[in-house]
């Protein structure tokens, strides 16, 4: 299950990760031309056997071919026997390019470097569509031809899933998007009082930004004038929200001092319905400042007037220091507080807090893949289906007509409320949903303390961290004959699937077999892939 952020600030640029180093070494190997120069050794760059070169030291200048990407989207290559990671290289740092770079750090058999210049440009390079591409970091692959992106994503996936190769892993090419632009149905923009100034910035309003976090500088906001991942109406909503806030002198949130008023602007759309939801999150200053209330009312009314496409607008308020776009309290200011969307043959209602896949078109393909794995060979409705980590119940609701009974479990009460409401809305009467930690539920089931009937088919769709070890052990004991594992983090999938493929089940049943696998690109222009794995016993 994933609702990935458009720019991932969790990565710390200051240190090189073991993961990046290992991936660089595994992918690049010790072949190919490379050379090293250093201020301490000012002679010509080495042209002999590259494997004979010493390990590059800090401030050495190295020249090498970019061979691919690590799992975080950093370009990788090698100098002799040593792997190289290029952290957040400039536009054009792509497979097929040859670069000169200065070594910044070294660790074990790997080094981290920064690009100085391009010796040759990549043949796969295309012009970046976004004006913020050099500063944002959200669409890290956008200057790479999309067909080539899918090739590189497949290579990343094969490396990350290497532990599954002894079990017969066969990975088809990733299922790509028909249109890799304007695909996000949800964007979370941040108001910030500290503005990240881009190279072409005119410097106006340095204390106001509405956009995304600057990479590596969480307290600064990148003022986004247009984002090619959301619909064009979304761009116009952001423009109106910015101009009206400046006009009415509403203070943006300070991400370091935790002061101010405007905090987040969340924009959601129903792809199939054309409906738009705006969620404005502010501090609780309205409760403390009587003069602020009329200005805020003028603000949101002006926003709705400027943008008649807005179906509903909701205000959330919180004074929490964490930068999460959720209010402690919500109130509907315009419309019903919900929009509608259609996915997998169902109509869904979406509120500001609803979990819903961020790419509707590719979510259809993900669902089709899961449905094929889960129901192949089932001519008539029969058996019991479990949907664990079910979110708003997509799989259980959409597949309920293929089974006699369907059950879903999710820890988030709001998600289960949505699942139950969607069941009523779509006339699904054989699906039951429970607010529960899926890991604890599996442990109860393995101990015979759960009143659900045993599953014939189960889908597990855990968060990025994957399954808790207790959940893996319990899943082995519960042992549904057919198990579909959906993963938004392939490292976690590899870790979880190995014990499922090696541990024998209860009553002498053998371990699971890995039958089929699939990859779906839910987030074009990023290194993220969704994996789907069919296990049978």
Buried (B, 14 or more C-beta within 10 A) or exposed (E): BBBBBBBBBEBEEEEBBEBBBBBBBBBBEBEBEBBBBBEEEEEEBBEEEBEEBEBBBEEBBBBBBBBBBBBBBBBBBBBBBBBBBBBBBBEBBBBBBBBBBBBBBBBEBBBBBBBBEBEEEBEBBEEBEBBBBBBBBBBBBBBBBBEBBBBBBBBBBBBBBEBBEEBEBEBEEBBBBEEBBBBBBBBBBBBBBBBBBBEEEEEEBEEBBBBBBBBBBBBBBBBBEBBBBBBEBBBBBBBBBBBBBBEEEBBBBBBEEEEBBBBBBBBBBBBBBEBBBBBBBBBBBBEEEEEBEEBBEBBBBBBBEBBEBBBBBBBBBBEEEEBEBBBEEBEBBBBBBBBBBBBBEBBBBBBBBBBBBBBBBBBBBBBBBBBBBBBEEBEEBEBBBBBBBBBBBBBBBBBBEBBBBBBBBBBBEBBBBBBBBBBEBBEBEBBBBBBBBBBBBBBBBBEEEBEBEBBBBBBBBBBBEBBBEEBBBBBBBBBBBBBBBBBBBBBBBBBBBBBBBEBEBEEEEEBBEBBBBBBBBBBBBBBBBBBBBBBBB
